[in-house]
Amino acid sequence: MTEAVIAATGLYTPPHSLSNAELVETFNAYVERFNAANADAIAAGEVAALAPSSPEFIEKASGIKSRFVIDKTGLVDPERMAPNIPERSNDEISVLAEIAVEAARQAIAGWGKDASQIDAVICAASNMQRAYPAMAIEVQQALGIEGFAFDMNVACSSATFGIKTAADFVTGGSARAVLMVNPEICSGHLNFRDRDSHFIFGDVATAVIVERADQAQGGWDIVGTRLKTQFSNNIRNNFGFLNRAAPEGVGANDKLFVQEGRKVFREVVPMVSEMIVGHANDLGIDPHGLKRMWLHQANINMNELIGKRVLGREPTAAENVIILDEYANTSSAGSIIAFHKANDDFAAGETGLICSFGAGYSAGTVFVRKR
């Protein structure tokens, strides 16, 4: 059977960086107005007063210092607290497809081959801006790629599920090379009026090209992939086309991102740690000997604890890459950003791990070895 290789990656970073201080200033202005407008109800115990946020609270809780966003103007406006992203006509490329194409073009340029050698496109992301047509087909058209394309959504694990799917197409002979893109405009589904989550997400797009090993020049051998899902309501987003069919106002609070953060921490950390170690052992890889882990970038405390359990000791910064301080949580794209930005120092034969985990629960492990 033909082996599969990660041949190239690409990254699109939006032009606007939003700091914790800027986010907090907007949030606290909203809190002050809310509490003033509801002062009598708060005094009577009918309405709970809102608590302000702070940059220190955000960094301690998450490790996040800033994030990149498609639009900043709406996010620093206490009257709006949502991005300003104008609707486009059907004759224009959609905004998610556009940023996916930008990341893809960088990956293709690094690959050094023509896009005509790609036979399939997968758009793997947690937030699709429409039901159909598939954004992957839109990306395919924009890049002049023949073959087939489709969208897939496994929340924050979409990229590793996408790599696994792409590798299966390659090893099974369905494609010479597959482009897998992860466009994420997470600011569009985040409730910026919620103190516990208003700081979590950022926007970005990543791309990965998976290719037949016998055609690859360099790159990373995909040593093994493993996927896992286990149903949980602790991370949820109920926005969808059926919302309009429900009586007005029903379930309005859960149409954006919601989570039970403490439960997620307690349940996901052991699930992912055990999955990584078990997969490594099945592949004959010593998990303590991994040169680097490129984990999903949701929370620095989760990543540090997973790293410690996998390596059997405190990981160094070089072993456990953290980019969420600059990018925040970018859902499916986080582990790919980490991999893209921190792999140049690998020598042939050295092994690392791309791993994602998130809503579902879902988790994916991709062990790679430098060629």
C-alpha positions in Angstrom: 0.0 0.0 0.0 1.2 3.5 -0.8 2.3 5.5 2.2 1.1 9.1 2.8 3.3 12.2 3.6 2.5 15.7 4.9 4.2 17.5 2.1 3.5 21.2 3.0 1.5 23.5 5.2 0.2 27.0 4.9 -1.1 29.7 7.3 -3.2 32.8 6.8 -3.2 35.2 9.7 -5.8 38.1 9.7 -4.3 41.6 9.8 -5.9 42.7 13.1 -4.6 41.7 16.5 -6.8 42.3 19.5 -5.2 42.4 22.9 -6.7 41.3 26.2 -6.6 44.9 27.4 -8.7 46.0 24.4 -11.1 43.2 24.8 -11.5 43.9 28.6 -12.1 47.6 28.1 -15.0 46.9 25.8 -16.4 44.1 28.0 -16.2 46.2 31.2 -17.9 49.2 29.4 -20.8 46.8 28.6 -20.9 45.5 32.2 -21.0 49.0 33.6 -23.9 50.0 31.4 -25.8 46.8 32.1 -25.4 47.1 35.9 -26.4 50.8 35.8 -29.5 50.0 33.6 -30.6 47.2 35.9 -29.6 48.8 39.3 -33.1 48.5 40.8 -33.6 44.9 39.8 -30.1 44.0 41.0 -30.8 45.6 44.4 -34.0 43.7 44.6 -32.2 40.4 43.8 -34.2 39.9 40.6 -31.2 40.2 38.3 -27.6 39.2 39.0 -25.0 41.9 38.6 -22.3 41.3 36.0 -18.7 41.0 37.1 -16.0 42.8 35.2 -13.1 41.1 33.5 -9.4 41.8 33.5 -6.3 40.9 31.4 -4.8 39.1 34.4 -7.9 36.9 34.8 -7.8 36.0 31.1 -4.1 35.1 31.0 -4.3 33.1 34.2 -7.4 31.2 33.1 -6.2 30.4 29.6 -2.7 31.6 28.8 -4.1 33.9 26.1 -2.7 37.4 25.6 -4.1 38.4 22.3 -5.9 37.0 19.2 -6.1 37.8 15.5 -9.5 38.7 14.1 -11.0 39.3 10.7 -12.7 42.5 11.9 -11.8 44.5 15.0 -14.1 47.5 14.8 -17.2 45.6 15.9 -15.4 43.8 18.7 -14.2 47.0 20.4 -17.6 48.7 20.1 -19.6 48.1 23.4 -22.8 48.7 21.5 -22.1 45.8 19.1 -19.6 43.3 20.5 -19.6 41.2 17.4 -17.5 41.4 14.2 -18.5 43.5 11.3 -18.4 41.1 8.3 -20.6 42.4 5.4 -22.6 39.8 3.5 -21.3 39.0 0.1 -23.2 38.4 -3.1 -23.3 34.9 -4.5 -21.0 36.0 -7.3 -18.2 36.8 -4.8 -16.0 34.3 -3.0 -17.3 33.6 0.5 -15.1 35.0 3.3 -14.3 31.5 4.8 -13.3 30.2 1.3 -11.2 33.3 0.7 -9.0 32.9 3.8 -8.8 29.1 3.1 -7.5 29.9 -0.4 -4.9 32.3 1.1 -3.6 29.5 3.4 -3.7 27.0 0.5 -1.7 29.2 -1.8 1.1 29.4 0.8 1.1 25.6 1.2 1.1 25.1 -2.6 4.0 27.5 -2.9 6.0 25.7 -0.2 5.1 22.4 -1.9 6.7 23.6 -5.1 4.3 21.8 -7.4 1.3 22.8 -9.5 -2.2 22.7 -8.0 -3.2 20.5 -10.9 -1.5 17.6 -9.1 -4.0 17.8 -6.3 -7.0 15.5 -6.8 -9.2 16.4 -3.8 -10.0 19.3 -1.4 -11.3 18.8 2.1 -12.6 21.8 4.1 -12.4 20.7 7.7 -13.6 23.3 10.2 -15.8 23.9 13.2 -17.9 26.7 11.8 -19.4 26.5 8.3 -21.0 29.8 7.1 -23.6 28.0 5.0 -25.0 24.5 4.5 -24.3 24.3 0.7 -22.7 24.5 -1.7 -19.6 23.1 0.1 -16.9 25.7 0.7 -14.4 23.0 -0.3 -15.8 23.1 -3.8 -15.5 26.8 -3.8 -11.9 26.6 -2.8 -11.3 23.9 -5.4 -12.7 26.2 -8.1 -10.6 29.2 -6.9 -7.4 27.2 -7.1 -8.2 25.5 -10.4 -8.2 22.0 -8.9 -10.0 19.1 -10.6 -11.3 16.0 -8.9 -13.6 16.2 -5.9 -14.1 18.3 -2.7 -16.3 18.3 0.4 -16.7 19.9 3.8 -16.4 18.1 7.1 -17.0 19.2 10.7 -15.7 17.6 13.9 -15.3 20.8 15.8 -11.8 21.5 17.1 -10.6 18.0 16.0 -11.5 18.7 12.3 -7.9 19.1 11.2 -6.7 15.7 12.5 -9.8 14.0 11.2 -9.1 15.8 7.9 -5.5 14.6 7.8 -6.6 11.1 8.5 -9.2 11.2 5.7 -6.7 12.7 3.3 -4.2 10.1 4.1 -6.8 7.3 3.5 -7.6 8.8 0.1 -3.9 8.8 -0.8 -3.0 5.3 0.6 -6.2 3.9 -1.0 -5.3 5.2 -4.4 -8.2 7.7 -4.7 -5.9 10.7 -4.9 -2.2 11.6 -5.6 -2.4 14.5 -3.3 -5.1 16.1 -1.1 -5.4 19.7 0.1 -7.0 20.0 3.5 -7.9 23.5 4.7 -9.1 24.8 8.1 -10.7 28.3 7.8 -11.9 29.4 11.2 -13.7 32.7 11.9 -14.4 31.8 15.5 -15.1 35.5 16.5 -18.4 35.0 14.6 -19.8 32.4 17.0 -18.4 33.8 20.3 -20.5 35.6 22.9 -18.4 38.6 23.7 -20.8 39.5 26.5 -20.0 36.3 28.5 -17.2 36.8 31.0 -16.2 33.2 31.1 -15.7 32.8 27.3 -15.4 36.3 25.7 -11.7 36.0 25.4 -11.3 32.4 24.1 -11.3 32.5 20.3 -9.4 34.1 17.4 -9.6 33.9 13.6 -7.2 32.2 11.2 -6.9 29.7 8.3 -4.5 26.8 7.8 -3.8 24.3 5.0 -2.1 20.9 4.8 -1.1 19.0 1.6 -1.0 15.2 2.0 0.8 13.4 -0.8 1.8 10.0 -1.9 5.2 9.1 -0.4 6.7 7.9 -3.7 6.0 11.3 -5.2 7.0 13.4 -2.2 10.2 15.4 -1.9 11.0 15.6 1.8 8.1 16.3 4.2 6.8 14.1 7.0 5.9 10.5 6.9 2.5 9.9 8.5 3.4 7.1 10.9 0.0 6.5 12.3 -3.4 8.2 12.8 -6.1 7.5 15.3 -9.6 9.1 15.9 -11.9 9.0 18.9 -15.3 10.4 19.6 -17.4 10.3 22.8 -20.6 12.2 23.1 -20.7 15.2 25.5 -22.9 18.3 25.8 -20.1 20.2 27.7 -19.1 22.1 24.6 -21.9 23.1 22.3 -23.2 25.5 19.6 -26.8 25.1 18.6 -26.9 27.6 15.8 -28.4 26.2 12.6 -31.1 26.4 10.0 -33.8 24.8 12.3 -33.5 27.8 14.7 -36.0 29.7 12.5 -38.5 26.9 12.9 -38.6 27.2 16.7 -40.8 29.7 18.6 -39.0 33.0 19.0 -36.6 33.2 21.9 -36.5 29.5 22.7 -33.0 28.4 23.5 -31.6 31.8 22.5 -28.7 31.6 25.0 -27.1 28.5 23.3 -27.0 29.7 19.7 -23.4 30.7 20.3 -20.5 28.9 21.8 -21.1 27.6 25.3 -19.1 25.2 27.5 -18.7 23.8 31.0 -15.0 24.6 31.2 -14.2 22.7 34.4 -16.0 19.6 33.3 -14.2 19.7 29.9 -10.8 20.0 31.7 -11.5 17.1 34.0 -12.8 14.8 31.3 -10.7 15.7 28.2 -7.2 15.7 29.7 -7.2 12.1 30.8 -9.0 10.9 27.7 -6.5 12.6 25.4 -3.4 11.7 27.5 -4.4 8.0 27.5 -5.2 8.1 23.8 -1.8 9.5 22.9 0.2 7.1 25.1 -1.9 4.1 23.9 -1.5 5.0 20.2 2.3 5.6 20.6 2.7 2.2 22.3 0.7 0.5 19.5 3.0 2.1 16.9 6.2 1.1 18.9 6.9 4.7 19.7 8.2 5.7 23.1 6.0 8.6 24.1 8.7 9.9 26.4 11.0 10.2 23.4 8.8 12.5 21.3 10.8 15.5 20.2 7.7 17.7 20.0 4.0 17.8 20.5 1.8 20.2 18.5 -1.4 20.1 20.5 -4.8 21.7 20.1 -4.5 25.3 21.4 -7.4 25.7 23.7 -6.0 26.3 27.2 -2.4 26.4 28.3 -3.2 24.5 31.6 -4.7 21.6 29.6 -1.7 21.5 27.2 0.8 21.5 30.0 -0.9 18.7 31.9 -1.4 16.6 28.8 2.3 17.2 28.0 3.4 16.2 31.5 1.3 12.9 31.3 2.6 12.0 27.9 6.3 12.7 28.5 6.3 11.6 32.1 7.8 14.9 33.2 7.4 18.6 32.8 7.7 19.4 29.1 10.0 22.1 27.9 8.7 25.0 25.7 10.4 23.4 22.7 8.7 20.0 23.4 5.2 21.4 23.9 4.6 24.2 21.5 2.2 27.0 22.7 0.9 29.6 20.2 -2.4 30.4 21.9 -0.8 33.3 23.7 -0.7 35.1 20.3 -3.5 33.4 18.4 -5.9 32.3 21.2 -8.1 29.2 20.5 -8.5 28.9 16.7 -10.5 25.7 16.9 -9.4 23.2 14.3 -6.5 25.3 13.1 -4.6 25.5 16.4 -2.5 22.3 16.2 -1.7 23.1 12.5 -0.5 26.6 13.4 1.8 25.1 16.0 3.1 22.5 13.6 3.6 25.1 10.8 5.5 27.5 12.9 7.7 25.1 14.9 9.2 22.2 12.9 12.2 23.6 11.0 14.7 22.1 13.5 13.7 18.4 13.0 16.3 16.1 11.6 15.4 13.0 9.4 14.0 10.3 11.6 12.8 12.5 14.5 9.2 12.0 15.6 6.5 14.3 16.7 2.8 14.4 17.4 -0.1 16.5 16.0 -3.1 16.1 18.3 -6.4 17.8 18.5 -9.4 17.5 20.9 -12.6 19.3 21.5 -16.4 19.3 21.2 -18.0 16.0 20.7 -15.9 15.0 22.6 -13.6 14.3 19.7 -9.9 13.7 19.5 -7.3 12.8 16.8 -3.7 11.8 16.9 -1.3 12.0 14.0 2.3 10.8 14.6 4.7 12.1 12.0 8.4 11.4 11.3 10.7 13.8 9.4 11.8 12.3 6.1 
